[in-house]
Amino acid sequence: MSKTPFNSYDRAWINANLATMDCASPIPYGALCDHAIVVHEGKIAAIEPMSSVSLDPKMPHVIDARGAWITPGWIDCHTHLIYGGNRCREIESRLKGQSYVEVARQGGGILATVRATQALNESQLVAAALPRLHALAAEGITTVEIKSGYGLTLVDELKMLRAARRLAQEAAVRVSTTLLAAHAVPPEYAGRPDEYIDLVCREIIPASVGLADAVDAFCEKIAFTREQCARVFAAARAHGLPVRIHAEQLSNLGGAQLAAEFAALSADHLEYLDQAGIDAMAASGTVAVLLPGAFYSLGETQKPPVARLRAAGVPMAVAGDLNPGTSPFVAPRLMLNMACTLFGLTPEESLAGVTRHAARALGLGDLLGTLSVGKEADFLVWEIEHPAELVCEFGVPRLRQRVFQGRDVRV
Ligand SMILES: [Zn+2]
């Protein structure tokens, strides 16, 4: 082995079992037992078997993992983390028997959150979101994607994106931002969705360059048509922004296929995805982001076609879809468990869904998602005997240490 990295390390963890999640390995979870992992300048500098390492726990900056498991830092690649208010009273009404349509007629639904979000300034949005972000971090999240989409005006969409950027400075978490101005038709454009899409394409997307890392659209009967989403994607492409889509959640409008035509990073939800959509995603390398929290919360029965996605080799990520209406959960491990019990993923696929494939869904696959030399030193030290425990158990605290950019951060 090369001795060089061990002569100039910032920190080293020894006597660790690594779930590298590296797909090049034929071993489940890319496991490397009894290894050392070395960090230098925030990056993973070396991974070596203990038998070839001369580090001892008495040396400065050497941490004895004592047989604990280390996984890559977890990535929640689909959240609506920033919002005003909450919709628990509305959910209560639904649980007491009111339909979603009746709730919406009484002023509930996405537009209730839009009103509450528009009413807050940027600092108030940051303050509202921060407890949720801290809770995600405490569960092992080191990178989170945050969407706009509750502003629906130029000023309010940009305000949400700025709040998302500020959150990255308030917590030891990497934030990836997504413009979701095409989330719902704002009330002032009721009956004129094409005019609102004009605003999104001509003003909001150009103004979001530098603030948004990607552009998303909600392709659904209750939101925007395939043609309207195509216009949003064309505008995003013209401004050099990659695209993602909310598609095939409640019906099949061919949104995933459209997104694949634009080489989308991901297509998300996908309960009603058909074979043509699967084939298009496989051909374009688009990640399928599964969101079991919304499926569970809405009491849906149509499941995403996991077996056919697997057969086609489409990478599957798992995310929380944290939002006040249909997935008000800060519970990454519960999402991983639901992806297995509700959708049929294996625990290893589920863990890949919050690491390697989630990184790819954000266009960050070269930097994050596996324990590999040269990648960011974001990783988690767990008190477990096998990685399956992270997915099969829920609620048992197992996270010993959270490492972000090579620094250990309080759990
Ligand atoms: Zn969503």
Residues whose N, C-alpha, C, O or C-beta is under 5 A from the ligand:
A	BS01	ZN	D321
